[in-house]
Amino acid sequence: MDRRRFLEISAFSIFFSGCGGHSASNLAPAPIPPVSSNVAASEWQQLTADLTGKLTLPNQGSVYQKARLVFSTRFDHIYPEAIVHCANEVDIITALSFVQRNNLHVTSRCGGHGYTGNSTTTGLVLDLTLLNTITISNGTVTIGGGARLVDVYDQLTARGVAIPLGSCLSVGISGLTLGGGIGVVDRAYGLTCDNLLSAEVITADGTKVTCSATQEPDLYWALRGGGGGNFAIVSNFTFKTHATKDITVFEASYAFADFEAVMAQWQTLSQAWPNEMWAQVIPNWMNSTATVSIRAFCLNTVAQARPYWQLFINSINAVANSTSVSTNTYRNVMLGTCENTIAACHLSSQFPQGTMPRSAFAASSDFFHQTVPPLGIQTLKTFIEESIANSNLGMIIFNTMGGAIDELSQSDTAFIHRNALFSAEYYTYLPTNSSNDTIDQSQKWQNSFRDVMAPWSSGGAYVNYLDAYIEDWQQAYYGDNYTKLAQVKRKYDQDRIFTMLQGVEPA
Ligand SMILES: Cc1cc2nc3c(=O)[nH]c(=O)nc-3n(C[C@H](O)[C@H](O)[C@H](O)COP(=O)(O)OP(=O)(O)OC[C@H]3O[C@@H](n4cnc5c(N)ncnc54)[C@H](O)[C@@H]3O)c2cc1C
C-alpha cells in the first residue's frame, strides 16, 4: 500500500496535514451580533494610528468574521471587541498598554489550536500571525511567535535542518512549544521545549525581556511546559537545530479484535527500542469498521530498525491485515502532501490561500508510567466497545515517550511528565455544525476515559490538550511544578493581566 493511500484511509491522516477538520468552507455564519464595547471610538482610532500592524473591528464585516475565528468551531460564539494584528514587538507593547488603560481582557493567538479557546476573548485578541520570520543560522533557528508548523518544517528542511515538532501543520509554534511539544522525533531529540535555547518576550507591563538559562532563568523554566498564555507574550523563540535524516516508516494494521494482543506488546517499546525509534498505536472507531493501526518512525537506517520492528510484530499474538515499510526524506515525511503546496496548507479562515478546514473536536489525555496489566487493557477495550454500541465514535492516539525526553528531570523544566512510558490522547471530531451541547457531551465522554484508566495511569494530563472537565488540573498538568509556576506568575504577572480557564494563578 503506498503512503498516500494509507494516509487517506487511516486515522493517522488527521494528525498529518488535515488535522481532523471536515470542510474547507466552514466559516461562522453572518450576521455579526452587536458587540458591546465601553471603549470610545476615538480610542480605537488612536490605537489604529499607533500600530504598525492593523486593527480589525466588528464593523469590518467578513474581515472581522475571519479574523476572530480559532481552529475549533466550539468557540464561534465568542466575539472579540477587536483583533490587533501585531506587526512587531512595539505593537504588542502598545496593545498591552491599551488593554490596561481600557480595562479589557487580552489574549494572544498564534495558531489558534488551543483546545479550550484560550486564544480568543470577548476583549482584545493579539494575533501574532505577522510575526512569522524564520532565521536559520549555524546550529540555531529563531522563529517568530506567530509562525505555523508548516512554515517551520518547510523552511528548516529546505536547509537540511529540523527541530522536533508536532504533526498538525496548522498548529502554531507558540502554543506547541510553551506546552511542551510532543512529536515523532522526540525520543531522539527531546520535546520541542527541550530544544529552546532562549526566548524574547513582552511581559504584562510592556517590558521586553530575553529569557535563557542565564537570563531570567525562572521565566525560561516556565516557558518550557508551563503552557501558553500564562506568563508573557513570546515574540521570538531560538531553538537548537538538528541535521535532517531520512525517516523509515513502518506501518501495520490489525482488526480491533486484536487490540489487547497489540497493546500488550506495543506498550513495552519505549523501553525496548533505541531513541531513534518512536511508535504510535491508534485504536480507531470513527468509521464503521474499528481498527488498530501502528506506525513507527525511525531515524536510524532501515537495516538497523528492521530487526526491532520485526521482533515487535512477531511478538504480537495476532496477524496484521496489512504491513508496509517506506523510507523518505525528513521533509517528505513531515510535510506529506503539503510538500509542494505550502501556502494551501494553512487554515482557510486565517490565510487567503489556505485551504485547511477548521474542526469541531473533543479530547482529553493521560500519561502512563508503567505498563498496563491485561485487566487494564481489557477494561479499556470493553469501554471502547460500549462506546461503539452507544454510537460514540472516536480514537485513542498512544505515543511512545522516554528516550531523550527523560534526559531532563521533572523539575528541570515546567514539563512534568518525564519518565512516562507513553501518552494517550482520547480524541474525536464531529461535524462542524455540531451544537456546543453536542461537543460538550463528547468532551465529558472523552474525559471519562481518564476515569476508566485511572487505576493504571499517572493521573497527569498534557497542558497542550487542555480539558475543562479535569477538576484537579493544577496537579494533572503540572504536578509538583505548579508551586514554582505560581511563583513565576507572581513575579511576572502579579496583576493577572493574562488570565484564562485553567490558567496559572499568582502565588
Ligand atoms: C489537530 C491538532 C493536532 C495537534 N497535534 C499536536 C501534536 O502533534 N503535538 C503536540 O504537542 N500538540 C499537538 N496539538 C496541541 C497543540 O500543541 C496545542 O493546542 C497548542 O496550544 C496550540 O498552539 P497554537 O499556537 O496553535 O494555539 P493558540 O490557541 O494560538 O495558543 C494556545 C495558547 O497559547 C497562548 N499563546 C499563543 N501565542 C503565544 C505567544 N506568542 N506567547 C505566549 N502565549 C501564547 C494562547 O493565548 C493560548 O492560551 C494539536 C492540536 C490540534 C488541534
The ligand as an SDF file (V2000), in Angstrom:
LIG
                    3D

 53 58  0  0  0  0  0  0  0  0999 V2000
   -5.4800   18.8560   15.3100 C   0  0  0  0  0  0  0  0  0  0  0  0
   -4.4530   19.1050   16.3730 C   0  0  0  0  0  0  0  0  0  0  0  0
   -3.2620   18.3860   16.3510 C   0  0  0  0  0  0  0  0  0  0  0  0
   -2.3050   18.5930   17.3490 C   0  0  0  0  0  0  0  0  0  0  0  0
   -1.1390   17.8780   17.3240 N   0  0  0  0  0  0  0  0  0  0  0  0
   -0.2330   18.0500   18.3120 C   0  0  0  0  0  0  0  0  0  0  0  0
    0.9910   17.3220   18.3330 C   0  0  0  0  0  0  0  0  0  0  0  0
    1.2880   16.5400   17.4170 O   0  0  0  0  0  0  0  0  0  0  0  0
    1.8390   17.5280   19.3750 N   0  0  0  0  0  0  0  0  0  0  0  0
    1.5610   18.3910   20.3940 C   0  0  0  0  0  0  0  0  0  0  0  0
    2.3680   18.5190   21.3150 O   0  0  0  0  0  0  0  0  0  0  0  0
    0.4250   19.1190   20.3890 N   0  0  0  0  0  0  0  0  0  0  0  0
   -0.4720   18.9600   19.3880 C   0  0  0  0  0  0  0  0  0  0  0  0
   -1.6230   19.6880   19.3990 N   0  0  0  0  0  0  0  0  0  0  0  0
   -1.9060   20.5660   20.5400 C   0  0  0  0  0  0  0  0  0  0  0  0
   -1.2780   21.9390   20.3460 C   0  0  0  0  0  0  0  0  0  0  0  0
    0.1040   21.8630   20.6030 O   0  0  0  0  0  0  0  0  0  0  0  0
   -1.9240   22.9280   21.3500 C   0  0  0  0  0  0  0  0  0  0  0  0
   -3.2880   23.0180   21.1110 O   0  0  0  0  0  0  0  0  0  0  0  0
   -1.2520   24.2940   21.2630 C   0  0  0  0  0  0  0  0  0  0  0  0
   -1.5470   25.0360   22.4180 O   0  0  0  0  0  0  0  0  0  0  0  0
   -1.7000   25.0500   20.0410 C   0  0  0  0  0  0  0  0  0  0  0  0
   -0.8880   26.1550   19.8250 O   0  0  0  0  0  0  0  0  0  0  0  0
   -1.3950   27.3210   18.8680 P   0  0  0  0  0  0  0  0  0  0  0  0
   -0.3570   28.3590   18.8710 O   0  0  0  0  0  0  0  0  0  0  0  0
   -1.8450   26.7330   17.5820 O   0  0  0  0  0  0  0  0  0  0  0  0
   -2.7190   27.7680   19.6190 O   0  0  0  0  0  0  0  0  0  0  0  0
   -3.2600   29.1330   20.2320 P   0  0  0  0  0  0  0  0  0  0  0  0
   -4.6910   28.8160   20.5170 O   0  0  0  0  0  0  0  0  0  0  0  0
   -2.9460   30.2930   19.3710 O   0  0  0  0  0  0  0  0  0  0  0  0
   -2.4490   29.2970   21.5810 O   0  0  0  0  0  0  0  0  0  0  0  0
   -2.5520   28.3810   22.6500 C   0  0  0  0  0  0  0  0  0  0  0  0
   -2.2960   29.1380   23.9720 C   0  0  0  0  0  0  0  0  0  0  0  0
   -1.0350   29.7780   23.9080 O   0  0  0  0  0  0  0  0  0  0  0  0
   -1.1890   31.1980   24.0420 C   0  0  0  0  0  0  0  0  0  0  0  0
   -0.2410   31.8260   23.1180 N   0  0  0  0  0  0  0  0  0  0  0  0
   -0.2950   31.8620   21.7750 C   0  0  0  0  0  0  0  0  0  0  0  0
    0.7610   32.5200   21.2880 N   0  0  0  0  0  0  0  0  0  0  0  0
    1.5030   32.9010   22.3510 C   0  0  0  0  0  0  0  0  0  0  0  0
    2.7250   33.6090   22.4930 C   0  0  0  0  0  0  0  0  0  0  0  0
    3.4220   34.0250   21.4320 N   0  0  0  0  0  0  0  0  0  0  0  0
    3.1970   33.8340   23.7380 N   0  0  0  0  0  0  0  0  0  0  0  0
    2.5240   33.3970   24.8290 C   0  0  0  0  0  0  0  0  0  0  0  0
    1.3600   32.7210   24.7600 N   0  0  0  0  0  0  0  0  0  0  0  0
    0.8630   32.4660   23.5200 C   0  0  0  0  0  0  0  0  0  0  0  0
   -2.6260   31.4830   23.7150 C   0  0  0  0  0  0  0  0  0  0  0  0
   -3.0750   32.6760   24.3560 O   0  0  0  0  0  0  0  0  0  0  0  0
   -3.3150   30.2370   24.2440 C   0  0  0  0  0  0  0  0  0  0  0  0
   -3.5010   30.3420   25.6410 O   0  0  0  0  0  0  0  0  0  0  0  0
   -2.5640   19.5220   18.3880 C   0  0  0  0  0  0  0  0  0  0  0  0
   -3.7390   20.2720   18.3810 C   0  0  0  0  0  0  0  0  0  0  0  0
   -4.6770   20.0670   17.3920 C   0  0  0  0  0  0  0  0  0  0  0  0
   -5.9480   20.8660   17.4130 C   0  0  0  0  0  0  0  0  0  0  0  0
  1  2  1  0
  2  3  1  0
  2 52  2  0
  3  4  2  0
  4  5  1  0
  4 50  1  0
  5  6  2  0
  6  7  1  0
  6 13  1  0
  7  8  2  0
  7  9  1  0
  9 10  1  0
 10 11  2  0
 10 12  1  0
 12 13  2  0
 13 14  1  0
 14 15  1  0
 14 50  1  0
 15 16  1  0
 16 17  1  0
 16 18  1  0
 18 19  1  0
 18 20  1  0
 20 21  1  0
 20 22  1  0
 22 23  1  0
 23 24  1  0
 24 25  2  0
 24 26  1  0
 24 27  1  0
 27 28  1  0
 28 29  2  0
 28 30  1  0
 28 31  1  0
 31 32  1  0
 32 33  1  0
 33 34  1  0
 33 48  1  0
 34 35  1  0
 35 36  1  0
 35 46  1  0
 36 37  1  0
 36 45  1  0
 37 38  2  0
 38 39  1  0
 39 40  1  0
 39 45  2  0
 40 41  1  0
 40 42  2  0
 42 43  1  0
 43 44  2  0
 44 45  1  0
 46 47  1  0
 46 48  1  0
 48 49  1  0
 50 51  2  0
 51 52  1  0
 52 53  1  0
M  END
$$$$
